[in-house]
Amino acid sequence: MSQSDPVAYNRLALPEDIALIAPNLREADVQELAASCPAMSPAADLGMGFMKSVCCSTMVRTKDADHEPVGMWGIAPGSHDKSGVIWMLGTDRLVNDFAVVRTFLRECLNNLQVIFDEGLFTSLYNIVDGRNEVHMRYLQWIGFDINPNPISLQGVDFYQFSMTKEEFYVRTSSRRSRSSVRRP
């Protein structure tokens, strides 16, 4: 792999990615799923997200010859017109390799811009486990508003987060102007 080759990339999620990602999920993601969907296994949760999502992508790490799937994210239709429920689950390799993290964050901004530009959704929302510090930091970096009032599920504090199309454009305009956005 040359210096210009990416260390990771997003691609359309495939059903077989579920079997590769689910058994390797980060412990924080497993705990979040156990508190929010206690009757389902991580593989079932990931499969449900895959099936319900209008758009669903897999982040693939290219440092190994096998191009290992290290995370999956998607957006399912929400409860209001043009609203979407955004979700993400990942393995330790998604968050422990700085080059992969940097690529993932850049790809997130690119993908959200395409989703908003094409009018698929005008707002995104979900809840996040307050113990999941990586997801909390990620959501704040992307520009989501996190409601400070927790919702308790299975005795665990979850926080609602949301962002409108307009908020995305305002909050990310300086980042997007520094680098060209490409279509996924």
Disulfide bonds with the S-S distance in Angstrom:
none
